[in-house]
Amino acid sequence: MTQQQWEAIEETLSGLSTPEKREVANRILESIRTENPSVDRTAKQREALAQLCRLVDTMPTAEHGDGLTNRDHDRLIYTR
């Protein structure tokens, strides 16, 4: 936040009574408790990782019977 934004907040709060200030503080605290974006973000990242792991698990792991490595196959497929 900028200094001007802080000053605007302080000016607004200075016009409130003590009970009103408590109400504002309680609303802010409740908002922080209910939102908690880091938990939401972490859960999304864990699900994405789990999905990626499931996808990797479905990939074939057996070696090719032609004696070529995966790199050899990539060269054959992706080079002209």
N, C-alpha and C positions, 0 to 999 in steps of 0.2 A: 504494500500500500504506500501511496505517496503521503508526504506530510500534509498536503491539502485535504486528502481524504480523511486522515486521522483527525484533523482539526474540525472538519465538517461533522464527524461522528461525535466528537467531544462537545461541540456546540449544540447538537441535537440532544445529547444526554443531559447537558446542563439545564435544559428547560423541563426536564422530567422530575417528578417527585421521587423520593426514595423507594416507595412501593413499585412505582412504574419502572424504575431502573432495575429492581430485582426481577420484575416480570420479563423485562428485555433479556437480562442475563440468563434466566431460566429457559426462555425460549431458544436462545442461542445454544446453550448446553444441550438441550433436548434435540435440537437439530443436528448437532455434531454426533450425538450418541446414535441417532437413528440412521444417519446417512452412512457413516464409516466407509468411505469409498475404497480404502486400502484392502479391507476384507473382501469386498466385491471384486476388486481387481485381481487379488490373489486367487480367489476361487475360479475366476475366468481363466487365468494363466494355468492353473493346475488342470483344469478340464481340457484346455488346448494341448497341454503336454501329454495328458492321458490319451487323447485322441490321436496324437502323433505316434505315441508308442504302440497303440493298437494298429495303426496303419503300417508301421515298420514291422510289426509281428506278422502281418499278412504277406510280406514280401518273401519270395522264395530264397532259401538259404543253401540249397543244394548246388554243387558245382556243376558246370556244364560238362557234358561228356566229350566235347570236342578238343579238350586240352588247352583252350584259350582262356585267358583271364577276363574279368569284367572290363578291364581297361581295353583289352584287345577287342572285345565286342563293341564297346563304345566307339572305338576308332572306326570299326567297320560300318557301324550304323550312322555315325554323325559326321564323317568326313567324306568329301566328294572325290 
